[in-house]
Amino acid sequence: YAQGPVIAGLGYLSVVDDNTTLAGNQRANATLAFGGYDFGTFKAIAYYDGETAISVTPGAKRLSVYGIKAIVPVTADITVQAGISKANHVTGQQSHDNAIITALKATYKLSKRTSVYGLTTAANNGTTADAAIDGLVPAAANHVTGGVAFGIVHAF
């Protein structure tokens, strides 16, 4: 939904795994809700993401992520975004498996349809959380993992 300075959205996804060799829950689902407002000098957006995963762990908790971000147009061609979110039940445990995730992104428009960006993200894990930024670098509980990305975007 977008009307004037207000934006909002809601999404739901449900997946069933037919692999009968796994015990336990064979269904995964995710819900995403967001809302925001364009104040003219910046946009503010808040969001919630809740996910259950196909799991063989009885009693695994639902992953939930709450976050806010601000998008600031520095010039007509440069935009900066900053965000912070809290992920609860990263490993599905009962407690202390939370992570605080921060991100900073800058985008530069090369043309009407093409832009380049730089992004840095960090996950500060709780005492049992193991959130990783890219899924490739092993994460450790009670530590900070991070990453840097650069890219180009072209809209067709």
C-alpha positions in Angstrom: 0.0 0.0 0.0 1.3 3.5 -0.9 -0.8 6.6 -0.5 0.9 10.0 -0.3 3.7 9.8 2.3 2.4 6.6 3.9 3.6 3.1 2.9 2.5 -0.3 4.4 2.7 -3.9 3.5 1.9 -7.4 4.7 3.1 -10.7 3.3 2.7 -14.4 4.3 4.6 -17.5 3.0 3.9 -21.1 3.8 6.0 -24.1 2.7 5.5 -27.8 3.2 8.4 -30.2 2.9 7.3 -33.6 1.5 10.5 -35.3 2.6 9.1 -38.1 4.8 12.6 -39.1 6.1 12.6 -36.1 8.5 10.8 -36.4 11.8 9.0 -33.4 13.4 7.5 -30.4 11.8 7.4 -30.4 8.0 5.9 -27.0 7.6 7.6 -23.6 7.6 6.0 -20.2 7.4 6.9 -16.5 7.5 5.0 -13.3 8.0 6.3 -9.9 7.2 4.6 -6.6 8.1 6.0 -3.1 7.6 4.9 0.5 7.7 6.6 3.8 7.0 6.2 7.5 6.5 8.0 9.9 4.2 8.8 13.1 6.2 10.3 14.8 3.1 13.8 15.1 4.5 13.9 11.4 5.3 11.8 8.2 5.3 11.2 6.1 8.4 10.2 2.4 8.2 9.4 -0.1 10.9 9.0 -3.8 10.2 8.4 -7.2 11.8 9.3 -10.6 10.4 8.2 -13.8 12.1 9.4 -17.2 10.8 9.1 -20.9 11.7 11.5 -23.3 10.1 11.1 -26.9 9.1 12.7 -28.4 12.2 13.4 -31.7 13.9 13.8 -30.0 17.2 10.7 -30.3 19.3 9.6 -27.0 20.9 11.8 -24.8 18.7 10.8 -21.2 19.1 9.6 -18.9 16.2 12.3 -16.5 14.9 11.1 -12.9 15.2 12.9 -9.8 13.9 11.8 -6.3 14.8 13.5 -3.3 13.1 13.5 0.3 12.1 15.4 2.1 9.4 15.8 5.6 8.1 16.4 6.5 4.5 18.0 10.0 3.9 18.5 11.5 0.4 21.8 13.4 0.7 21.6 14.8 -2.8 19.5 14.0 -5.9 21.9 11.1 -6.7 23.0 9.9 -3.2 20.9 8.1 -0.6 22.0 6.8 2.8 20.1 4.2 4.8 20.7 3.2 8.4 18.9 0.5 10.3 18.9 -1.5 13.4 16.9 -4.7 14.3 16.7 -7.3 17.0 16.4 -10.9 16.2 14.8 -13.1 18.9 15.2 -16.9 19.0 17.9 -17.1 16.3 18.6 -20.8 17.1 15.1 -21.6 18.3 16.3 -21.8 21.9 14.4 -20.7 25.0 16.7 -17.7 25.9 19.9 -15.8 25.2 19.8 -16.6 21.5 19.1 -13.0 20.4 21.1 -10.8 18.1 21.2 -7.1 17.4 21.8 -6.4 13.7 22.9 -3.0 12.3 23.3 -2.0 8.7 24.5 1.1 6.8 24.0 1.5 3.1 24.9 4.2 0.6 23.5 4.3 -3.0 24.6 6.4 -5.9 22.5 6.8 -9.0 24.4 6.5 -12.2 21.4 7.0 -14.4 17.6 6.9 -14.1 17.6 3.0 -14.0 21.1 2.1 -12.8 22.8 2.6 -9.4 25.7 1.4 -7.4 25.7 0.7 -3.7 27.9 -0.1 -0.7 26.6 -1.9 2.4 28.0 -2.9 5.7 26.2 -5.1 8.2 27.1 -6.4 11.7 25.3 -9.0 13.9 26.0 -8.8 17.6 25.1 -12.3 18.9 23.8 -13.1 22.4 25.3 -15.8 24.6 23.8 -18.7 22.5 22.9 -17.0 19.2 24.8 -17.7 16.0 23.5 -15.3 13.5 25.7 -14.9 10.4 25.5 -12.1 7.8 26.2 -14.2 4.7 25.7 -17.7 5.9 29.2 -18.6 4.7 31.3 -17.3 7.5 30.7 -19.3 10.7 29.1 -17.2 13.4 29.9 -17.6 17.1 27.8 -17.0 20.2 28.6 -13.9 22.1 30.6 -12.4 19.2 30.1 -9.9 16.4 30.1 -11.0 12.8 30.0 -8.6 9.9 30.3 -8.1 6.2 30.7 -5.6 3.5 29.0 -5.7 0.0 29.2 -3.6 -3.1 27.0 -4.0 -6.1 25.2 -2.6 -9.1 21.4 -2.5 -9.6 19.7 -2.0 -13.0 16.0 -1.8 -13.3 14.5 -3.1 -16.6 
